[in-house]
């Protein structure tokens, strides 16, 4: 288990598709599976403000991420959970409260791979995430609002996509300037 450097915007690995782990890799807890998961945990532990981390961000092109949802004062209704490993996660878009399946939730996004940038995107407000856990058990959870945005952001990394690919026109900011002058009115934040 080692803390790995976070790859930064421009590194070619961040733009590549990740390879799924086989159930056998997980069940047998192969060295490559154990190594990727351990590196993700160690690296996320070393970050001061990390909620989640995808394997490509630390140079592993495997479809796995770790994510935790801690209580947030700004979002008291967000479902919390302790850190989990999500292997081969897949998103299914669900209808929102109005019966639509549109990426219509405005959200501000930040990323460890782009620590100087912040940007507004539109994400799906309600999703189902199907995944395998560390024992290769099939799992699913429903996420909405802020929580749904975080999952979409992290799973995008597994497809070689970054939040800057989704930024609304004219809505990409220097983080420091955004914190000083930006408005978060009507947005979800992480």
Number of C-alpha atoms within 10 A of each C-alpha: 13 12 16 15 11 18 17 16 17 10 12 11 19 25 17 15 17 20 14 15 17 12 16 11 16 20 13 12 15 11 11 14 19 16 15 23 22 15 18 29 22 15 19 21 13 12 14 7 10 15 18 23 27 27 23 26 26 21 17 20 22 20 22 31 26 19 22 17 16 13 13 12 8 10 14 9 11 18 14 13 11 8 14 15 22 24 28 22 22 18 17 12 19 18 14 18 9 6 8 14 15 15 14 13 21 22 23 22 22 20 22 18 19 17 12 13 19 23 22 25 24 19 21 24 25 25 25 18 21 18 20 20 18 19 15 19 13 11 13 16 10 15 22 18 22 24 22 22 27 24 21 18 21 25 24 17 26 28 17 17 17 20 23 19 9 15 18 13 9 8 12 18 15 12 17 12 12 15 12 8 9 11 10 14 7 9 15 19 18 17
